[in-house]
Amino acid sequence: MTVIVAPPHLTDAARGDWEVLQTPTPAAPRFDPAQAELLPEPARRWVLHAVAPGTPLLRAVVLDLRGTIRLGGWRPFRAAQALLPMAGYVWAATARLGPVTVRGFDRYRDGTGEMRWRLLDVLPVMSGSGPDIARSAAGRLAAEFVLAPAAALDARVQWKALGDHQAVARLPVGEEEHEVTLTVAPDGRLEAVTLPRWGDPSGDGRFGVHPFGVECGREAVFDGFTIPAELRGGWWPGGDRWADGEFIRCTVEHARYR
């Protein structure tokens, strides 16, 4: 399987993570719908919608994305992401601030989180690491398992139902168990993903647990997996503060499962 080359502006550590996270899934079995029978009904409905029968249950994925991100105002960006649920991610992007560019990455693996963003590849714009950044990044990783639906069948994921339209997936990431709530339409489409996530949404250095969520729109099919291809994410979903908390709107242009 061809290696997907890392974006050029990564550090050595981030490039190393990129290579590890796209390692092909070893001996991936093919999906049998019977494998979803013991899941809570909303989760079962989503998995049967998201994974075509006979699809190899590949866990790693590399995504190509575009959209807008809030950096002062809403700015266009393009990004690539290597993702392996419960293990880590590297999200590398280029955003436009008028005539100039901001490039950088967010990453998480093995309990280490980091963000590093530079204007014109030289001037630091935003950077961070340490326990708070790692804990927040672990929450993001937990939520993004829905982009690699085979992870729903991982024995480490514990499920419980919340009525007819919601299910909670409890995933181990880092030193914590993260409870991710999936809202599922009657036809199995994923409508929203929410969780309590550690972070600093106000940007004042006061970290804490806050509601975080992603609204899911149009879908697309890649390699036998149906995933949300239109996403809106941010803090305080579904309430009066969503207008202030929403910070990213993106489209998945392509996904390559490995």
FIMARTOR-997958 format. One record per residue (C-alpha): residue in one letter; x, y, z. Coordinates in steps of 0.1 Angstrom, whole numbers, padded with zeros to 4 digits, always signed. Layout:
<recs>
aXYZ/...
</recs>
This chain:
<recs>
m+0000+0000+0000/t+0014+0033-0011/v+0026+0057+0017/i+0008+0090+0017/v+0035+0117+0019/a+0033+0140+0049/p+0026+0177+0044/p+0058+0197+0040/h+0056+0220+0070/l+0056+0194+0098/t+0082+0191+0124/d+0102+0159+0127/a+0080+0147+0156/a+0048+0155+0137/r+0061+0138+0106/g+0070+0107+0126/d+0034+0106+0140/w+0020+0110+0105/e+0039+0079+0093/v+0029+0058+0123/l-0008+0068+0122/q-0013+0057+0085/t+0001+0022+0091/p-0022-0002+0073/t-0046-0022+0094/p-0032-0057+0098/a-0053-0086+0086/a-0085-0065+0085/p-0116-0088+0084/r-0145-0080+0061/f-0177-0065+0077/d-0205-0089+0084/p-0237-0070+0095/a-0241-0097+0122/q-0211-0080+0139/a-0234-0051+0148/e-0262-0071+0163/l-0252-0066+0200/l-0248-0028+0197/p-0275-0005+0211/e-0301+0002+0185/p-0290+0037+0175/a-0254+0026+0172/r-0263-0006+0153/r-0284+0016+0129/w-0254+0039+0123/v-0229+0011+0118/l-0251-0007+0093/h-0255+0026+0074/a-0219+0036+0076/v-0202+0003+0066/a-0212-0016+0035/p-0213-0055+0039/g-0180-0070+0029/t-0160-0039+0035/p-0125-0045+0050/l-0126-0031+0085/l-0097-0007+0081/r-0090+0016+0110/a-0065+0042+0098/v-0076+0070+0074/v-0060+0100+0057/l-0084+0128+0050/d-0083+0158+0026/l-0104+0187+0038/r-0113+0223+0030/g-0135+0249+0047/t-0134+0279+0069/i-0119+0284+0103/r-0124+0312+0128/l-0091+0331+0132/g-0104+0365+0142/g-0129+0363+0113/w-0138+0333+0092/r-0108+0323+0070/p-0105+0297+0042/f-0083+0267+0048/r-0072+0234+0032/a-0060+0206+0054/a-0048+0170+0055/q-0052+0147+0084/a-0039+0113+0094/l-0062+0097+0119/l-0061+0064+0139/p-0090+0063+0164/m-0079+0060+0201/a-0042+0063+0190/g-0037+0097+0175/y-0040+0123+0147/v-0020+0149+0128/w-0040+0177+0113/a-0020+0200+0090/a-0035+0230+0074/t-0029+0262+0055/a-0052+0292+0061/r-0054+0325+0043/l-0055+0358+0062/g-0061+0382+0034/p-0029+0382+0012/v-0008+0361+0037/t-0008+0325+0048/v-0008+0308+0082/r+0005+0272+0082/g+0007+0247+0110/f-0006+0216+0126/d-0023+0201+0156/r-0012+0166+0168/y-0018+0140+0194/r-0002+0106+0200/d+0009+0086+0231/g-0004+0112+0255/t+0014+0141+0239/g-0005+0170+0223/e+0009+0199+0204/m-0002+0228+0182/r+0022+0250+0162/w+0011+0277+0138/r+0032+0303+0119/l+0026+0333+0097/l+0045+0331+0064/d+0062+0300+0079/v+0083+0323+0101/l+0064+0343+0127/p+0047+0323+0155/v+0010+0328+0157/m-0002+0302+0181/s+0016+0273+0198/g+0012+0251+0228/s+0019+0218+0244/g+0018+0203+0279/p-0009+0185+0299/d-0038+0208+0291/i-0032+0208+0253/a-0028+0170+0254/r-0060+0165+0274/s-0080+0187+0250/a-0065+0169+0220/a-0075+0136+0234/g-0111+0147+0236/r-0109+0157+0199/l-0095+0123+0190/a-0123+0106+0209/a-0150+0125+0189/e-0134+0118+0155/f-0136+0081+0157/v-0168+0084+0137/l-0147+0093+0106/a-0133+0057+0108/p-0165+0038+0115/a-0147+0004+0119/a-0136+0017+0153/a-0172+0013+0165/l-0166-0025+0166/d-0134-0023+0186/a-0137-0043+0218/r-0123-0013+0238/v-0154+0008+0229/q-0183+0004+0254/w-0218+0013+0242/k-0250+0023+0259/a-0283+0036+0245/l-0299+0069+0253/g-0334+0064+0238/d-0342+0057+0202/h-0319+0083+0186/q-0288+0085+0207/a-0260+0062+0218/v-0230+0068+0240/a-0196+0054+0231/r-0171+0052+0259/l-0136+0053+0245/p-0102+0051+0261/v-0079+0079+0249/g-0048+0088+0269/e-0055+0084+0306/e-0092+0090+0304/e-0124+0074+0293/h-0143+0098+0270/e-0181+0095+0267/v-0191+0105+0231/t-0228+0109+0223/l-0239+0101+0188/t-0273+0114+0175/v-0285+0090+0148/a-0314+0096+0123/p-0340+0069+0117/d-0322+0059+0084/g-0288+0056+0102/r-0273+0089+0092/l-0251+0106+0118/e-0267+0139+0128/a-0244+0151+0156/v-0215+0141+0179/t-0211+0157+0213/l-0190+0152+0244/p-0177+0169+0275/r-0142+0181+0264/w-0113+0197+0283/g-0104+0230+0267/d-0100+0268+0269/p-0128+0281+0246/s-0125+0316+0259/g-0088+0318+0252/d-0080+0332+0286/g-0059+0303+0298/r-0085+0289+0321/f-0090+0253+0311/g-0120+0233+0321/v-0146+0208+0309/h-0170+0223+0284/p-0197+0209+0260/f-0182+0203+0225/g-0199+0191+0194/v-0200+0186+0157/e-0231+0190+0135/c-0231+0165+0106/g-0245+0173+0072/r-0241+0158+0037/e-0225+0124+0035/a-0200+0108+0011/v-0188+0073+0005/f-0151+0063+0005/d-0138+0027+0003/g-0171+0013+0015/f-0175+0037+0044/t-0203+0063+0045/i-0191+0093+0066/p-0204+0129+0072/a-0187+0151+0046/e-0201+0184+0058/l-0191+0192+0094/r-0195+0222+0117/g-0177+0221+0150/g-0172+0241+0182/w-0180+0247+0218/w-0214+0248+0235/p-0234+0231+0207/g-0272+0234+0206/g-0275+0264+0228/d-0274+0302+0228/r-0236+0302+0229/w-0231+0281+0198/a-0227+0313+0177/d-0197+0322+0198/g-0183+0287+0202/e-0185+0274+0166/f-0150+0277+0151/i-0147+0254+0121/r-0168+0244+0091/c-0153+0219+0067/t-0159+0195+0039/v-0142+0161+0036/e-0131+0160-0001/h-0114+0126+0001/a-0107+0098+0025/r-0083+0069+0020/y-0087+0041+0045/r-0057+0019+0053/
</recs>
